């Protein structure tokens, strides 16, 4: 290495340290980034990306002007250029007027499909929050759009990029240390209480409630619907679609699983009968594979079986057990010959000190989001499929939706993955597509 090369290398290394950018992205041209859905989690994601790679937050979109203003102020403070992004309340106008390298869609679930497909059509790569859709046909159209327009689409199932879970996958499952795994429990026992019907209030002036509702059914405005939309089946798929998808997707990734053969579920509102929300407070779902059963157990009431693993996956093998969650894992060998291993989540608070003070940031998840974006950026460079490719997100999302359909119909469903339909059950197949409220038009595979 000559003197000039040495100086250039040293200067480059110092800039990487000063900026905090990951070395592999520090010298790239800033990515033009847009955010559709500028609330809490969308901002959390984009600012993790801002920590690892040079970006320019070109535009923000939200139907709530208050969210827009807060996100704009944060963007001005955090991005190196200190420029204020352009603000939009209609994603269609934003995509028409601006050019993007990367778009994140972080809206409520019922608004995932249409913006994601439009972003692909506009030539952007997409980071889409989970679950990717509220019905199965939406998801099929989203996969078709990503493939048709050759876009890199990463789904926010960041368990696939969580360092201690990557370690657990490699060390205990892929290595065979658990032996033959015949049963996996995925669970969510986060508790809660019934939310009463609030008093009616006018629509806030900063909110376009008509646009917020979009293709979902229209109801009189209620602040609980817009602030706690995950508690209503009109906008999502209940706890299994919110929390269950993370754990099911994690298990499928860890064990290299595709579609299950059969899905069945039961449950309902068993305890919180006087509450305003309409999602189940109790549910059990079974996903059947060859020589393997994955069982989802959820209660929004009562005590969890294991207080350390209230939202988790537990792998049972004939040579050991693995308990895994966002906070860590425990390996428990069978018999007396092995040594139990415990691992906690690794924070990066000293490397990224702003994580300590950012409001509402899930600090234990921040490293996973950064690694997830690193994986996406590499895929964008090589035009390859990222670790949480849209098709993987579709499988995990659709499985959760099919479990809800099974619960509704009180029967198990046999899934034909090639045809994308339930075998011999036209009533179930009609439920694969939710009706859209006019003037919004449901996306279809052959029309993206």
PEGI-V864606 format. One record per helix or strand of 2 or more residues. SS is the DSSP state (@ for helix, = for strand). FROM is the first residue (numbers start at 1). LEN is the number of residues. If there is no record, write none. Layout:
SS,FROM,LEN
SS,FROM,LEN
//
This chain:
@,3,17
=,31,6
@,40,13
=,55,7
@,65,14
=,86,3
@,91,7
=,102,4
@,109,13
=,125,4
@,136,13
=,153,3
@,158,4
@,163,11
=,181,8
@,209,5
@,223,5
@,229,3
@,238,18
=,262,7
=,282,8
=,292,8
=,311,7
=,320,6
=,328,6
=,341,4
@,353,4
@,363,20
@,390,20
=,413,4
=,421,2
@,426,5
@,445,3
//
